[in-house]
Structures are given as structure tokens and as C-alpha cells.
Amino acid sequence: MIRPMLFTAAAAAIAVTPACAQQEAGDMSRADVEEIVREYILENPEIIEEALIILTERQQAEEDAQAQAAIASRADDLYNDARDFSIGPEDAELTIVEFFDYRCGYCKASLDWVQGLPEEHDGKVRVIFKEFPILSAESEQAALAALAAGKQGKYNEMHAALMKSRSAFKADDIDRIAESVDVDVERMRADMKLGETRTHLNDVRKLAQAIGTSATPTFIINGELVAGFDRRRLETMIEDATS
């Protein structure tokens, strides 16, 4: 990363060098160029910081463009997967997608905010939940349990209970949480073992990879990816999309 910037600095240094002091390009050795670069940087150290800022902004813009293109190409999987669970009206003005892990502290911190979005925005917002257990084997078991609870019409209750729990999500923990929201544990355990339940999780993992995220939580709002729970930014984006 630094070497390309040094050559950029060299070009700038040569450009500001008085014409009488410049040599023909063909007569300059690598040592000559490096010496000019060194002297210029020592006299103007701030150019390194400026170059890093520009480079970072350029890379971020490229990554954002790639993510938006990937999101657009996978829109059907993001918004229309009948296996997913959601809150809010299906015909809401704005549909938000959340990728999360039940052991993610930031996901837990965002729970009440996410759950309140449909009411807070007068039914203009819908949230689709994407189970994305990446932090541990226990995370995966919790995700499977949530999807299995959904087969009993208890997805959101189980989802919220798992998010609020500070347990390690061992088998007994998950069963106790399920019982607390009136989920039939025996049926849940059977449904957790179904191939279709695991396939659902695997498809979400592939989708996350395709759109370029490995973070929890990740939100998709109006075709834009937001990694992490930056509440102020998220709320601004929602207001812009629904106003």
C-alpha cells in the first residue's frame, strides 16, 4: 500500500521541483527518484496522511459499489425468501434485512430498537430476519431452535427470548428458553434436525458471503449495507427512505 503512494509522492515532488533542477526522465536513476521522494516527504510529512485518507475513501467507495451491486443481484433472496420470518406489514414502504447472531452483543443491544421499528414508523417499515450464526456452535444451535420454533408460529417470541438471554446456549439453556415462550420442546428438537432447517441456515451463509458481509449485525436498508449497530446512521437512512 505504501509503495504506490511513494511513487505518487515522487511524481508530486518532481512536479514542484524547479525546472532547472529537474533532469530528463531517462537520465534519472532509481536512487535519484528515491532521494527526491525522501526529501519531499521529510519536508512535507502531511502528504502521507492525506494520501492514506484518499486511499481509504477510494477503497471504501469501491467496496460500497461492489456491495450495492451484489445486493441488487440477490434482491429476491434478500427480500422474498418464503422461509424467512419478519415483523411489520408485508406491503411496508421500506423493508430492512438484518443478519444476526444470538451471541453477538451488538445484536442484543439492537433488539428493542429493531422490534420497535414497525410501530415507530407507523407501519412503514418491515424487518426480515436472517439467521447468521457465525460466532460459535452454540450460536448455530440457537438459530436452528429459532427456525424450528417458527414452525410452531413462535419465531418472534423465541427470537426475542434468545436475544435477551445471557446463557451459553447449551442444550438445556435453549430448551428452558423455548419452554418460557410456550414452544413444544420435543417438536422443536425434531424440527431442528430436519435437513430443510439446516439448508435454510446454509443458504443464508452463502447469501451473506455473496453480498460481502461477515459481520453481525448487518443491516440492508434501501439497497445499502450497514455493518454494525450505528443507530444514528440507521435512523437517518430510515427517515430518508420513508419521508
Secondary structure as GFF3:
##gff-version 3
##sequence-region A 1 243
A	DSSP	alpha_helix	2	16	.	.	.	ID=ss1
A	DSSP	three_ten_helix	19	21	.	.	.	ID=ss2
A	DSSP	three_ten_helix	25	27	.	.	.	ID=ss3
A	DSSP	alpha_helix	30	43	.	.	.	ID=ss4
A	DSSP	alpha_helix	46	73	.	.	.	ID=ss5
A	DSSP	alpha_helix	75	79	.	.	.	ID=ss6
A	DSSP	beta_strand	85	87	.	.	.	ID=ss7
A	DSSP	beta_strand	94	100	.	.	.	ID=ss8
A	DSSP	alpha_helix	105	120	.	.	.	ID=ss9
A	DSSP	beta_strand	125	131	.	.	.	ID=ss10
A	DSSP	alpha_helix	137	150	.	.	.	ID=ss11
A	DSSP	alpha_helix	155	164	.	.	.	ID=ss12
A	DSSP	alpha_helix	171	180	.	.	.	ID=ss13
A	DSSP	alpha_helix	185	192	.	.	.	ID=ss14
A	DSSP	alpha_helix	195	211	.	.	.	ID=ss15
A	DSSP	beta_strand	218	221	.	.	.	ID=ss16
A	DSSP	beta_strand	224	227	.	.	.	ID=ss17
A	DSSP	alpha_helix	231	242	.	.	.	ID=ss18
###
